[in-house]
C-alpha cells in the first residue's frame, strides 16, 4: 500500500513539473502567439478588377487585374497583362461550340468621339477583339459593343477596369448552321505513306464532333472512304475502307467513343468531280462524315 501512495505522489509531482515547464516555455518563447482578440489580424477579402460571367450557367471567373483605358483614347492595355485570361477564353470557346464571347467597352458620356459613327467604347472593345484574333480565336465567336458607365478616371486620366467580358449562348440559327456542318462533313485528309498527317480543319472538326456527341449521346457517326478511279475497282474499295478506319482511329484517340463510329467504303463508285484530270481525282479522294 505504501508503494502505491509513493507512485501516486511521484506521478502528480511530474505532472506539476510538466505543466509549470510548459507555461514557462510558452510565455518566454512563444508569447507572440497569444490569440487574444487584441492581436488577431483580420484579412480583408481580395478585390477583383475583372469578373467574367458565363450567362449560361452563372459561373464567374475572377481576375485581380483589369483592362486599363485612358481618357479620350481607344487604346486598351494588352490582354497578356492579365495572367491566364487569354488562355481561359480560348479554352472555353474551343470546348463549347455553342458559346460566344461578348466584349463591352466602357466609356463616359463626356469622352470625345474619336471615329465617326463609332463610340469610343466600341473602339476599345474592338481593340481587345483584335488581340484575341491574333491568338487564333475566330471572329464569329466574338461580339463587341460599347456601354456608357458611371466611373472616374484618376489624376493620370487612367481607369483600371475599362472592359467587361461575358460568355453567352450563340444565336439559335447560327447554332443550327454549325450542327448542320457537323452532320454532313467532307474532309480531305493528308496521308503520307499510309500515315495520317492531321491538318487544322480535321483537328477542329474532331473537337466539335466530340462536343456534339456529348450533347447528343444517341447519335452515331458514319465514316465513308472515297478514292479516285486509278487502279482496280476492288483495290479502291479496300483503300477507301482502310482510310476510313484510319480516321476512325484518329477520332478514338481524341476522345470519341469507338462504339459510336461506323466505317464503310465506296471506293471510286461515287465521284463528285471529273475523273480524267488530276484536279478532279484529288477532289474525289475524300472522307465523308455523316451523323445518324
GUVEX-605392 format. One record per residue (C-alpha): x, y, z; residue number from 1. Coordinates in nm, 3 decimals. Layout:
! GUVEX-605392
<pt><c1>X</c1><c2>Y</c2><c3>Z</c3><nr>NUM</nr></pt>
...
! end
This chain:
! GUVEX-605392
<pt><c1>0.000</c1><c2>0.000</c2><c3>0.000</c3><nr>1</nr></pt>
<pt><c1>0.291</c1><c2>0.232</c2><c3>0.085</c3><nr>2</nr></pt>
<pt><c1>0.442</c1><c2>0.172</c2><c3>-0.259</c3><nr>3</nr></pt>
<pt><c1>0.108</c1><c2>0.262</c2><c3>-0.417</c3><nr>4</nr></pt>
<pt><c1>0.094</c1><c2>0.605</c2><c3>-0.243</c3><nr>5</nr></pt>
<pt><c1>0.457</c1><c2>0.672</c2><c3>-0.336</c3><nr>6</nr></pt>
<pt><c1>0.381</c1><c2>0.603</c2><c3>-0.701</c3><nr>7</nr></pt>
<pt><c1>0.078</c1><c2>0.835</c2><c3>-0.699</c3><nr>8</nr></pt>
<pt><c1>0.281</c1><c2>1.111</c2><c3>-0.530</c3><nr>9</nr></pt>
<pt><c1>0.564</c1><c2>1.082</c2><c3>-0.785</c3><nr>10</nr></pt>
<pt><c1>0.310</c1><c2>1.090</c2><c3>-1.072</c3><nr>11</nr></pt>
<pt><c1>0.149</c1><c2>1.416</c2><c3>-0.952</c3><nr>12</nr></pt>
<pt><c1>0.491</c1><c2>1.576</c2><c3>-0.891</c3><nr>13</nr></pt>
<pt><c1>0.588</c1><c2>1.503</c2><c3>-1.253</c3><nr>14</nr></pt>
<pt><c1>0.253</c1><c2>1.640</c2><c3>-1.379</c3><nr>15</nr></pt>
<pt><c1>0.312</c1><c2>1.963</c2><c3>-1.183</c3><nr>16</nr></pt>
<pt><c1>0.666</c1><c2>1.994</c2><c3>-1.322</c3><nr>17</nr></pt>
<pt><c1>0.542</c1><c2>1.936</c2><c3>-1.679</c3><nr>18</nr></pt>
<pt><c1>0.265</c1><c2>2.197</c2><c3>-1.653</c3><nr>19</nr></pt>
<pt><c1>0.499</c1><c2>2.454</c2><c3>-1.498</c3><nr>20</nr></pt>
<pt><c1>0.762</c1><c2>2.395</c2><c3>-1.769</c3><nr>21</nr></pt>
<pt><c1>0.501</c1><c2>2.420</c2><c3>-2.045</c3><nr>22</nr></pt>
<pt><c1>0.371</c1><c2>2.755</c2><c3>-1.912</c3><nr>23</nr></pt>
<pt><c1>0.724</c1><c2>2.896</c2><c3>-1.870</c3><nr>24</nr></pt>
<pt><c1>0.839</c1><c2>2.793</c2><c3>-2.221</c3><nr>25</nr></pt>
<pt><c1>0.519</c1><c2>2.911</c2><c3>-2.385</c3><nr>26</nr></pt>
<pt><c1>0.534</c1><c2>3.250</c2><c3>-2.216</c3><nr>27</nr></pt>
<pt><c1>0.906</c1><c2>3.307</c2><c3>-2.264</c3><nr>28</nr></pt>
<pt><c1>0.949</c1><c2>3.189</c2><c3>-2.625</c3><nr>29</nr></pt>
<pt><c1>0.604</c1><c2>3.196</c2><c3>-2.784</c3><nr>30</nr></pt>
<pt><c1>0.441</c1><c2>3.493</c2><c3>-2.618</c3><nr>31</nr></pt>
<pt><c1>0.375</c1><c2>3.642</c2><c3>-2.965</c3><nr>32</nr></pt>
<pt><c1>0.135</c1><c2>3.355</c2><c3>-3.035</c3><nr>33</nr></pt>
<pt><c1>-0.121</c1><c2>3.497</c2><c3>-2.793</c3><nr>34</nr></pt>
<pt><c1>-0.459</c1><c2>3.451</c2><c3>-2.961</c3><nr>35</nr></pt>
<pt><c1>-0.644</c1><c2>3.722</c2><c3>-2.773</c3><nr>36</nr></pt>
<pt><c1>-0.873</c1><c2>3.942</c2><c3>-2.981</c3><nr>37</nr></pt>
<pt><c1>-0.631</c1><c2>4.235</c2><c3>-2.950</c3><nr>38</nr></pt>
<pt><c1>-0.364</c1><c2>4.059</c2><c3>-3.157</c3><nr>39</nr></pt>
<pt><c1>-0.593</c1><c2>3.888</c2><c3>-3.410</c3><nr>40</nr></pt>
<pt><c1>-0.539</c1><c2>4.009</c2><c3>-3.768</c3><nr>41</nr></pt>
<pt><c1>-0.842</c1><c2>4.007</c2><c3>-3.997</c3><nr>42</nr></pt>
<pt><c1>-0.753</c1><c2>3.972</c2><c3>-4.365</c3><nr>43</nr></pt>
<pt><c1>-0.975</c1><c2>4.179</c2><c3>-4.590</c3><nr>44</nr></pt>
<pt><c1>-1.128</c1><c2>3.996</c2><c3>-4.888</c3><nr>45</nr></pt>
<pt><c1>-0.934</c1><c2>4.016</c2><c3>-5.215</c3><nr>46</nr></pt>
<pt><c1>-1.066</c1><c2>4.275</c2><c3>-5.460</c3><nr>47</nr></pt>
<pt><c1>-1.108</c1><c2>4.170</c2><c3>-5.821</c3><nr>48</nr></pt>
<pt><c1>-1.074</c1><c2>4.418</c2><c3>-6.105</c3><nr>49</nr></pt>
<pt><c1>-1.229</c1><c2>4.191</c2><c3>-6.368</c3><nr>50</nr></pt>
<pt><c1>-1.510</c1><c2>3.937</c2><c3>-6.330</c3><nr>51</nr></pt>
<pt><c1>-1.605</c1><c2>3.732</c2><c3>-6.636</c3><nr>52</nr></pt>
<pt><c1>-1.959</c1><c2>3.594</c2><c3>-6.617</c3><nr>53</nr></pt>
<pt><c1>-2.093</c1><c2>3.292</c2><c3>-6.802</c3><nr>54</nr></pt>
<pt><c1>-2.460</c1><c2>3.380</c2><c3>-6.855</c3><nr>55</nr></pt>
<pt><c1>-2.549</c1><c2>3.019</c2><c3>-6.936</c3><nr>56</nr></pt>
<pt><c1>-2.461</c1><c2>2.867</c2><c3>-6.600</c3><nr>57</nr></pt>
<pt><c1>-2.380</c1><c2>3.168</c2><c3>-6.383</c3><nr>58</nr></pt>
<pt><c1>-2.013</c1><c2>3.079</c2><c3>-6.339</c3><nr>59</nr></pt>
<pt><c1>-1.792</c1><c2>3.374</c2><c3>-6.255</c3><nr>60</nr></pt>
<pt><c1>-1.420</c1><c2>3.386</c2><c3>-6.333</c3><nr>61</nr></pt>
<pt><c1>-1.236</c1><c2>3.648</c2><c3>-6.125</c3><nr>62</nr></pt>
<pt><c1>-0.911</c1><c2>3.820</c2><c3>-6.218</c3><nr>63</nr></pt>
<pt><c1>-0.717</c1><c2>4.057</c2><c3>-5.994</c3><nr>64</nr></pt>
<pt><c1>-0.616</c1><c2>4.275</c2><c3>-6.290</c3><nr>65</nr></pt>
<pt><c1>-0.846</c1><c2>4.451</c2><c3>-6.535</c3><nr>66</nr></pt>
<pt><c1>-0.808</c1><c2>4.624</c2><c3>-6.871</c3><nr>67</nr></pt>
<pt><c1>-0.662</c1><c2>4.973</c2><c3>-6.838</c3><nr>68</nr></pt>
<pt><c1>-0.807</c1><c2>5.252</c2><c3>-7.052</c3><nr>69</nr></pt>
<pt><c1>-0.708</c1><c2>5.617</c2><c3>-7.089</c3><nr>70</nr></pt>
<pt><c1>-0.947</c1><c2>5.909</c2><c3>-7.115</c3><nr>71</nr></pt>
<pt><c1>-1.046</c1><c2>6.003</c2><c3>-7.472</c3><nr>72</nr></pt>
<pt><c1>-0.828</c1><c2>5.726</c2><c3>-7.619</c3><nr>73</nr></pt>
<pt><c1>-0.946</c1><c2>5.397</c2><c3>-7.779</c3><nr>74</nr></pt>
<pt><c1>-0.632</c1><c2>5.207</c2><c3>-7.676</c3><nr>75</nr></pt>
<pt><c1>-0.654</c1><c2>4.932</c2><c3>-7.413</c3><nr>76</nr></pt>
<pt><c1>-0.382</c1><c2>4.758</c2><c3>-7.211</c3><nr>77</nr></pt>
<pt><c1>-0.267</c1><c2>4.427</c2><c3>-7.356</c3><nr>78</nr></pt>
<pt><c1>-0.460</c1><c2>4.114</c2><c3>-7.263</c3><nr>79</nr></pt>
<pt><c1>-0.131</c1><c2>3.944</c2><c3>-7.176</c3><nr>80</nr></pt>
<pt><c1>-0.112</c1><c2>4.175</c2><c3>-6.873</c3><nr>81</nr></pt>
<pt><c1>-0.395</c1><c2>3.972</c2><c3>-6.720</c3><nr>82</nr></pt>
<pt><c1>-0.249</c1><c2>3.628</c2><c3>-6.636</c3><nr>83</nr></pt>
<pt><c1>-0.440</c1><c2>3.327</c2><c3>-6.774</c3><nr>84</nr></pt>
<pt><c1>-0.724</c1><c2>3.536</c2><c3>-6.922</c3><nr>85</nr></pt>
<pt><c1>-0.649</c1><c2>3.474</c2><c3>-7.291</c3><nr>86</nr></pt>
<pt><c1>-0.590</c1><c2>3.101</c2><c3>-7.229</c3><nr>87</nr></pt>
<pt><c1>-0.914</c1><c2>3.078</c2><c3>-7.030</c3><nr>88</nr></pt>
<pt><c1>-1.115</c1><c2>3.243</c2><c3>-7.308</c3><nr>89</nr></pt>
<pt><c1>-0.959</c1><c2>3.021</c2><c3>-7.572</c3><nr>90</nr></pt>
<pt><c1>-1.023</c1><c2>2.708</c2><c3>-7.364</c3><nr>91</nr></pt>
<pt><c1>-1.391</c1><c2>2.788</c2><c3>-7.306</c3><nr>92</nr></pt>
<pt><c1>-1.463</c1><c2>2.874</c2><c3>-7.671</c3><nr>93</nr></pt>
<pt><c1>-1.267</c1><c2>2.573</c2><c3>-7.801</c3><nr>94</nr></pt>
<pt><c1>-1.451</c1><c2>2.332</c2><c3>-7.574</c3><nr>95</nr></pt>
<pt><c1>-1.803</c1><c2>2.461</c2><c3>-7.634</c3><nr>96</nr></pt>
<pt><c1>-1.910</c1><c2>2.546</c2><c3>-7.988</c3><nr>97</nr></pt>
<pt><c1>-2.242</c1><c2>2.684</c2><c3>-7.856</c3><nr>98</nr></pt>
<pt><c1>-2.082</c1><c2>2.977</c2><c3>-7.670</c3><nr>99</nr></pt>
<pt><c1>-1.961</c1><c2>3.318</c2><c3>-7.780</c3><nr>100</nr></pt>
<pt><c1>-1.767</c1><c2>3.593</c2><c3>-7.605</c3><nr>101</nr></pt>
<pt><c1>-1.920</c1><c2>3.937</c2><c3>-7.551</c3><nr>102</nr></pt>
<pt><c1>-1.676</c1><c2>4.227</c2><c3>-7.514</c3><nr>103</nr></pt>
<pt><c1>-1.816</c1><c2>4.557</c2><c3>-7.387</c3><nr>104</nr></pt>
<pt><c1>-1.603</c1><c2>4.871</c2><c3>-7.393</c3><nr>105</nr></pt>
<pt><c1>-1.689</c1><c2>5.116</c2><c3>-7.116</c3><nr>106</nr></pt>
<pt><c1>-1.687</c1><c2>5.491</c2><c3>-7.171</c3><nr>107</nr></pt>
<pt><c1>-1.813</c1><c2>5.818</c2><c3>-7.025</c3><nr>108</nr></pt>
<pt><c1>-2.069</c1><c2>6.040</c2><c3>-7.193</c3><nr>109</nr></pt>
<pt><c1>-1.820</c1><c2>6.324</c2><c3>-7.171</c3><nr>110</nr></pt>
<pt><c1>-1.546</c1><c2>6.143</c2><c3>-7.365</c3><nr>111</nr></pt>
<pt><c1>-1.463</c1><c2>6.264</c2><c3>-7.713</c3><nr>112</nr></pt>
<pt><c1>-1.583</c1><c2>6.051</c2><c3>-8.008</c3><nr>113</nr></pt>
<pt><c1>-1.262</c1><c2>5.975</c2><c3>-8.195</c3><nr>114</nr></pt>
<pt><c1>-1.409</c1><c2>5.798</c2><c3>-8.501</c3><nr>115</nr></pt>
<pt><c1>-1.728</c1><c2>5.895</c2><c3>-8.687</c3><nr>116</nr></pt>
<pt><c1>-2.034</c1><c2>5.674</c2><c3>-8.625</c3><nr>117</nr></pt>
<pt><c1>-1.846</c1><c2>5.468</c2><c3>-8.366</c3><nr>118</nr></pt>
<pt><c1>-1.835</c1><c2>5.547</c2><c3>-7.995</c3><nr>119</nr></pt>
<pt><c1>-1.506</c1><c2>5.513</c2><c3>-7.811</c3><nr>120</nr></pt>
<pt><c1>-1.642</c1><c2>5.218</c2><c3>-7.609</c3><nr>121</nr></pt>
<pt><c1>-1.686</c1><c2>5.009</c2><c3>-7.925</c3><nr>122</nr></pt>
<pt><c1>-1.335</c1><c2>5.103</c2><c3>-8.035</c3><nr>123</nr></pt>
<pt><c1>-1.197</c1><c2>4.979</c2><c3>-7.703</c3><nr>124</nr></pt>
<pt><c1>-1.389</c1><c2>4.653</c2><c3>-7.738</c3><nr>125</nr></pt>
<pt><c1>-1.261</c1><c2>4.621</c2><c3>-8.095</c3><nr>126</nr></pt>
<pt><c1>-0.904</c1><c2>4.660</c2><c3>-7.970</c3><nr>127</nr></pt>
<pt><c1>-0.948</c1><c2>4.364</c2><c3>-7.733</c3><nr>128</nr></pt>
<pt><c1>-1.117</c1><c2>4.161</c2><c3>-8.008</c3><nr>129</nr></pt>
<pt><c1>-0.817</c1><c2>4.214</c2><c3>-8.238</c3><nr>130</nr></pt>
<pt><c1>-0.586</c1><c2>4.088</c2><c3>-7.964</c3><nr>131</nr></pt>
<pt><c1>-0.790</c1><c2>3.767</c2><c3>-7.943</c3><nr>132</nr></pt>
<pt><c1>-0.798</c1><c2>3.725</c2><c3>-8.322</c3><nr>133</nr></pt>
<pt><c1>-0.418</c1><c2>3.731</c2><c3>-8.321</c3><nr>134</nr></pt>
<pt><c1>-0.430</c1><c2>3.447</c2><c3>-8.067</c3><nr>135</nr></pt>
<pt><c1>-0.634</c1><c2>3.231</c2><c3>-8.306</c3><nr>136</nr></pt>
<pt><c1>-0.990</c1><c2>3.288</c2><c3>-8.186</c3><nr>137</nr></pt>
<pt><c1>-1.234</c1><c2>3.317</c2><c3>-8.476</c3><nr>138</nr></pt>
<pt><c1>-1.411</c1><c2>3.647</c2><c3>-8.538</c3><nr>139</nr></pt>
<pt><c1>-1.757</c1><c2>3.484</c2><c3>-8.548</c3><nr>140</nr></pt>
<pt><c1>-1.717</c1><c2>3.375</c2><c3>-8.185</c3><nr>141</nr></pt>
<pt><c1>-1.686</c1><c2>3.734</c2><c3>-8.059</c3><nr>142</nr></pt>
<pt><c1>-1.941</c1><c2>4.014</c2><c3>-8.029</c3><nr>143</nr></pt>
<pt><c1>-1.848</c1><c2>4.371</c2><c3>-7.936</c3><nr>144</nr></pt>
<pt><c1>-2.037</c1><c2>4.676</c2><c3>-7.811</c3><nr>145</nr></pt>
<pt><c1>-1.988</c1><c2>4.999</c2><c3>-7.619</c3><nr>146</nr></pt>
<pt><c1>-2.161</c1><c2>5.100</c2><c3>-7.298</c3><nr>147</nr></pt>
<pt><c1>-2.188</c1><c2>5.429</c2><c3>-7.110</c3><nr>148</nr></pt>
<pt><c1>-2.083</c1><c2>5.372</c2><c3>-6.748</c3><nr>149</nr></pt>
<pt><c1>-2.051</c1><c2>5.589</c2><c3>-6.440</c3><nr>150</nr></pt>
<pt><c1>-1.686</c1><c2>5.575</c2><c3>-6.333</c3><nr>151</nr></pt>
<pt><c1>-1.397</c1><c2>5.814</c2><c3>-6.274</c3><nr>152</nr></pt>
<pt><c1>-1.054</c1><c2>5.840</c2><c3>-6.432</c3><nr>153</nr></pt>
<pt><c1>-0.771</c1><c2>5.903</c2><c3>-6.185</c3><nr>154</nr></pt>
<pt><c1>-0.545</c1><c2>6.209</c2><c3>-6.189</c3><nr>155</nr></pt>
<pt><c1>-0.341</c1><c2>6.045</c2><c3>-6.466</c3><nr>156</nr></pt>
<pt><c1>-0.658</c1><c2>6.001</c2><c3>-6.675</c3><nr>157</nr></pt>
<pt><c1>-0.644</c1><c2>5.623</c2><c3>-6.623</c3><nr>158</nr></pt>
<pt><c1>-0.921</c1><c2>5.375</c2><c3>-6.533</c3><nr>159</nr></pt>
<pt><c1>-0.824</c1><c2>5.015</c2><c3>-6.449</c3><nr>160</nr></pt>
<pt><c1>-1.144</c1><c2>4.830</c2><c3>-6.537</c3><nr>161</nr></pt>
<pt><c1>-1.244</c1><c2>4.958</c2><c3>-6.879</c3><nr>162</nr></pt>
<pt><c1>-1.361</c1><c2>4.633</c2><c3>-7.043</c3><nr>163</nr></pt>
<pt><c1>-1.644</c1><c2>4.400</c2><c3>-6.946</c3><nr>164</nr></pt>
<pt><c1>-1.639</c1><c2>4.035</c2><c3>-7.062</c3><nr>165</nr></pt>
<pt><c1>-1.907</c1><c2>3.767</c2><c3>-7.056</c3><nr>166</nr></pt>
<pt><c1>-1.992</c1><c2>3.436</c2><c3>-7.224</c3><nr>167</nr></pt>
<pt><c1>-2.336</c1><c2>3.366</c2><c3>-7.366</c3><nr>168</nr></pt>
<pt><c1>-2.515</c1><c2>3.119</c2><c3>-7.595</c3><nr>169</nr></pt>
<pt><c1>-2.482</c1><c2>3.184</c2><c3>-7.965</c3><nr>170</nr></pt>
<pt><c1>-2.798</c1><c2>3.263</c2><c3>-8.163</c3><nr>171</nr></pt>
<pt><c1>-3.011</c1><c2>2.956</c2><c3>-8.239</c3><nr>172</nr></pt>
<pt><c1>-2.993</c1><c2>3.000</c2><c3>-8.617</c3><nr>173</nr></pt>
<pt><c1>-2.614</c1><c2>3.013</c2><c3>-8.602</c3><nr>174</nr></pt>
<pt><c1>-2.607</c1><c2>2.708</c2><c3>-8.375</c3><nr>175</nr></pt>
<pt><c1>-2.828</c1><c2>2.522</c2><c3>-8.624</c3><nr>176</nr></pt>
<pt><c1>-2.588</c1><c2>2.606</c2><c3>-8.909</c3><nr>177</nr></pt>
<pt><c1>-2.289</c1><c2>2.478</c2><c3>-8.707</c3><nr>178</nr></pt>
<pt><c1>-2.465</c1><c2>2.150</c2><c3>-8.627</c3><nr>179</nr></pt>
<pt><c1>-2.569</c1><c2>2.110</c2><c3>-8.992</c3><nr>180</nr></pt>
<pt><c1>-2.199</c1><c2>2.123</c2><c3>-9.088</c3><nr>181</nr></pt>
<pt><c1>-2.117</c1><c2>1.866</c2><c3>-8.818</c3><nr>182</nr></pt>
<pt><c1>-2.392</c1><c2>1.642</c2><c3>-8.957</c3><nr>183</nr></pt>
<pt><c1>-2.254</c1><c2>1.635</c2><c3>-9.309</c3><nr>184</nr></pt>
<pt><c1>-1.881</c1><c2>1.700</c2><c3>-9.345</c3><nr>185</nr></pt>
<pt><c1>-1.638</c1><c2>1.630</c2><c3>-9.628</c3><nr>186</nr></pt>
<pt><c1>-1.271</c1><c2>1.606</c2><c3>-9.535</c3><nr>187</nr></pt>
<pt><c1>-0.957</c1><c2>1.581</c2><c3>-9.745</c3><nr>188</nr></pt>
<pt><c1>-0.709</c1><c2>1.422</c2><c3>-9.504</c3><nr>189</nr></pt>
<pt><c1>-0.339</c1><c2>1.427</c2><c3>-9.580</c3><nr>190</nr></pt>
<pt><c1>-0.200</c1><c2>1.072</c2><c3>-9.600</c3><nr>191</nr></pt>
<pt><c1>0.175</c1><c2>1.028</c2><c3>-9.645</c3><nr>192</nr></pt>
<pt><c1>0.295</c1><c2>0.670</c2><c3>-9.690</c3><nr>193</nr></pt>
<pt><c1>-0.032</c1><c2>0.550</c2><c3>-9.539</c3><nr>194</nr></pt>
<pt><c1>0.018</c1><c2>0.772</c2><c3>-9.233</c3><nr>195</nr></pt>
<pt><c1>-0.238</c1><c2>1.042</c2><c3>-9.146</c3><nr>196</nr></pt>
<pt><c1>-0.097</c1><c2>1.394</c2><c3>-9.109</c3><nr>197</nr></pt>
<pt><c1>-0.377</c1><c2>1.576</c2><c3>-8.920</c3><nr>198</nr></pt>
<pt><c1>-0.446</c1><c2>1.921</c2><c3>-9.066</c3><nr>199</nr></pt>
<pt><c1>-0.604</c1><c2>2.211</c2><c3>-8.877</c3><nr>200</nr></pt>
<pt><c1>-0.953</c1><c2>2.154</c2><c3>-9.020</c3><nr>201</nr></pt>
<pt><c1>-0.951</c1><c2>1.787</c2><c3>-8.913</c3><nr>202</nr></pt>
<pt><c1>-0.842</c1><c2>1.883</c2><c3>-8.560</c3><nr>203</nr></pt>
<pt><c1>-1.111</c1><c2>2.149</c2><c3>-8.532</c3><nr>204</nr></pt>
<pt><c1>-1.381</c1><c2>1.921</c2><c3>-8.669</c3><nr>205</nr></pt>
<pt><c1>-1.282</c1><c2>1.641</c2><c3>-8.430</c3><nr>206</nr></pt>
<pt><c1>-1.311</c1><c2>1.883</c2><c3>-8.139</c3><nr>207</nr></pt>
<pt><c1>-1.666</c1><c2>1.994</c2><c3>-8.222</c3><nr>208</nr></pt>
<pt><c1>-1.773</c1><c2>1.641</c2><c3>-8.321</c3><nr>209</nr></pt>
<pt><c1>-1.672</c1><c2>1.522</c2><c3>-7.975</c3><nr>210</nr></pt>
<pt><c1>-1.878</c1><c2>1.801</c2><c3>-7.815</c3><nr>211</nr></pt>
<pt><c1>-2.173</c1><c2>1.724</c2><c3>-8.042</c3><nr>212</nr></pt>
<pt><c1>-2.175</c1><c2>1.356</c2><c3>-7.944</c3><nr>213</nr></pt>
<pt><c1>-2.162</c1><c2>1.451</c2><c3>-7.577</c3><nr>214</nr></pt>
<pt><c1>-2.466</c1><c2>1.672</c2><c3>-7.635</c3><nr>215</nr></pt>
<pt><c1>-2.650</c1><c2>1.402</c2><c3>-7.836</c3><nr>216</nr></pt>
<pt><c1>-2.531</c1><c2>1.070</c2><c3>-7.688</c3><nr>217</nr></pt>
<pt><c1>-2.759</c1><c2>0.851</c2><c3>-7.903</c3><nr>218</nr></pt>
<pt><c1>-2.611</c1><c2>0.971</c2><c3>-8.234</c3><nr>219</nr></pt>
<pt><c1>-2.378</c1><c2>0.758</c2><c3>-8.450</c3><nr>220</nr></pt>
<pt><c1>-2.101</c1><c2>0.863</c2><c3>-8.688</c3><nr>221</nr></pt>
<pt><c1>-2.063</c1><c2>0.704</c2><c3>-9.033</c3><nr>222</nr></pt>
<pt><c1>-1.718</c1><c2>0.749</c2><c3>-9.188</c3><nr>223</nr></pt>
<pt><c1>-1.706</c1><c2>0.672</c2><c3>-9.562</c3><nr>224</nr></pt>
<pt><c1>-1.385</c1><c2>0.646</c2><c3>-9.763</c3><nr>225</nr></pt>
<pt><c1>-1.383</c1><c2>0.752</c2><c3>-10.131</c3><nr>226</nr></pt>
<pt><c1>-1.098</c1><c2>0.714</c2><c3>-10.383</c3><nr>227</nr></pt>
<pt><c1>-1.014</c1><c2>0.818</c2><c3>-10.737</c3><nr>228</nr></pt>
<pt><c1>-1.053</c1><c2>0.579</c2><c3>-11.032</c3><nr>229</nr></pt>
<pt><c1>-0.686</c1><c2>0.487</c2><c3>-11.072</c3><nr>230</nr></pt>
<pt><c1>-0.616</c1><c2>0.117</c2><c3>-11.021</c3><nr>231</nr></pt>
<pt><c1>-0.860</c1><c2>-0.170</c2><c3>-10.982</c3><nr>232</nr></pt>
<pt><c1>-1.214</c1><c2>-0.120</c2><c3>-10.855</c3><nr>233</nr></pt>
<pt><c1>-1.187</c1><c2>-0.379</c2><c3>-10.575</c3><nr>234</nr></pt>
<pt><c1>-0.849</c1><c2>-0.244</c2><c3>-10.462</c3><nr>235</nr></pt>
<pt><c1>-1.001</c1><c2>0.104</c2><c3>-10.437</c3><nr>236</nr></pt>
<pt><c1>-1.276</c1><c2>-0.033</c2><c3>-10.214</c3><nr>237</nr></pt>
<pt><c1>-1.006</c1><c2>-0.170</c2><c3>-9.983</c3><nr>238</nr></pt>
<pt><c1>-0.810</c1><c2>0.159</c2><c3>-9.989</c3><nr>239</nr></pt>
<pt><c1>-1.124</c1><c2>0.361</c2><c3>-9.912</c3><nr>240</nr></pt>
<pt><c1>-1.212</c1><c2>0.140</c2><c3>-9.614</c3><nr>241</nr></pt>
<pt><c1>-0.855</c1><c2>0.149</c2><c3>-9.486</c3><nr>242</nr></pt>
<pt><c1>-0.854</c1><c2>0.530</c2><c3>-9.488</c3><nr>243</nr></pt>
<pt><c1>-1.194</c1><c2>0.543</c2><c3>-9.320</c3><nr>244</nr></pt>
<pt><c1>-1.058</c1><c2>0.322</c2><c3>-9.042</c3><nr>245</nr></pt>
<pt><c1>-0.756</c1><c2>0.550</c2><c3>-9.001</c3><nr>246</nr></pt>
<pt><c1>-0.991</c1><c2>0.845</c2><c3>-8.948</c3><nr>247</nr></pt>
<pt><c1>-1.195</c1><c2>0.636</c2><c3>-8.703</c3><nr>248</nr></pt>
<pt><c1>-0.878</c1><c2>0.560</c2><c3>-8.507</c3><nr>249</nr></pt>
<pt><c1>-0.791</c1><c2>0.931</c2><c3>-8.502</c3><nr>250</nr></pt>
<pt><c1>-1.135</c1><c2>1.012</c2><c3>-8.361</c3><nr>251</nr></pt>
<pt><c1>-1.097</c1><c2>0.743</c2><c3>-8.094</c3><nr>252</nr></pt>
<pt><c1>-0.751</c1><c2>0.867</c2><c3>-7.997</c3><nr>253</nr></pt>
<pt><c1>-0.905</c1><c2>1.211</c2><c3>-7.946</c3><nr>254</nr></pt>
<pt><c1>-1.173</c1><c2>1.101</c2><c3>-7.704</c3><nr>255</nr></pt>
<pt><c1>-1.464</c1><c2>0.985</c2><c3>-7.921</c3><nr>256</nr></pt>
<pt><c1>-1.624</c1><c2>0.655</c2><c3>-7.818</c3><nr>257</nr></pt>
<pt><c1>-1.536</c1><c2>0.375</c2><c3>-8.063</c3><nr>258</nr></pt>
<pt><c1>-1.889</c1><c2>0.232</c2><c3>-8.034</c3><nr>259</nr></pt>
<pt><c1>-2.030</c1><c2>0.547</c2><c3>-8.192</c3><nr>260</nr></pt>
<pt><c1>-1.825</c1><c2>0.519</c2><c3>-8.513</c3><nr>261</nr></pt>
<pt><c1>-1.907</c1><c2>0.305</c2><c3>-8.818</c3><nr>262</nr></pt>
<pt><c1>-1.687</c1><c2>0.278</c2><c3>-9.129</c3><nr>263</nr></pt>
<pt><c1>-1.752</c1><c2>0.187</c2><c3>-9.491</c3><nr>264</nr></pt>
<pt><c1>-1.601</c1><c2>0.237</c2><c3>-9.837</c3><nr>265</nr></pt>
<pt><c1>-1.746</c1><c2>0.347</c2><c3>-10.168</c3><nr>266</nr></pt>
<pt><c1>-1.412</c1><c2>0.325</c2><c3>-10.345</c3><nr>267</nr></pt>
<pt><c1>-1.430</c1><c2>0.502</c2><c3>-10.682</c3><nr>268</nr></pt>
<pt><c1>-1.804</c1><c2>0.445</c2><c3>-10.729</c3><nr>269</nr></pt>
<pt><c1>-1.933</c1><c2>0.790</c2><c3>-10.622</c3><nr>270</nr></pt>
<pt><c1>-1.713</c1><c2>1.060</c2><c3>-10.780</c3><nr>271</nr></pt>
<pt><c1>-1.804</c1><c2>1.425</c2><c3>-10.725</c3><nr>272</nr></pt>
<pt><c1>-1.564</c1><c2>1.568</c2><c3>-10.986</c3><nr>273</nr></pt>
<pt><c1>-1.408</c1><c2>1.491</c2><c3>-11.324</c3><nr>274</nr></pt>
<pt><c1>-1.229</c1><c2>1.154</c2><c3>-11.318</c3><nr>275</nr></pt>
<pt><c1>-0.990</c1><c2>1.225</c2><c3>-11.606</c3><nr>276</nr></pt>
<pt><c1>-0.799</c1><c2>1.519</c2><c3>-11.452</c3><nr>277</nr></pt>
<pt><c1>-0.566</c1><c2>1.528</c2><c3>-11.154</c3><nr>278</nr></pt>
<pt><c1>-0.764</c1><c2>1.814</c2><c3>-11.001</c3><nr>279</nr></pt>
<pt><c1>-1.086</c1><c2>1.615</c2><c3>-11.030</c3><nr>280</nr></pt>
<pt><c1>-0.930</c1><c2>1.296</c2><c3>-10.897</c3><nr>281</nr></pt>
<pt><c1>-0.791</c1><c2>1.487</c2><c3>-10.596</c3><nr>282</nr></pt>
<pt><c1>-1.143</c1><c2>1.607</c2><c3>-10.517</c3><nr>283</nr></pt>
<pt><c1>-1.278</c1><c2>1.252</c2><c3>-10.541</c3><nr>284</nr></pt>
<pt><c1>-1.022</c1><c2>1.124</c2><c3>-10.288</c3><nr>285</nr></pt>
<pt><c1>-1.212</c1><c2>1.222</c2><c3>-9.975</c3><nr>286</nr></pt>
<pt><c1>-1.366</c1><c2>1.118</c2><c3>-9.646</c3><nr>287</nr></pt>
<pt><c1>-1.734</c1><c2>1.187</c2><c3>-9.585</c3><nr>288</nr></pt>
<pt><c1>-1.876</c1><c2>1.209</c2><c3>-9.233</c3><nr>289</nr></pt>
<pt><c1>-2.248</c1><c2>1.170</c2><c3>-9.173</c3><nr>290</nr></pt>
<pt><c1>-2.430</c1><c2>1.170</c2><c3>-8.841</c3><nr>291</nr></pt>
<pt><c1>-2.733</c1><c2>0.944</c2><c3>-8.796</c3><nr>292</nr></pt>
! end
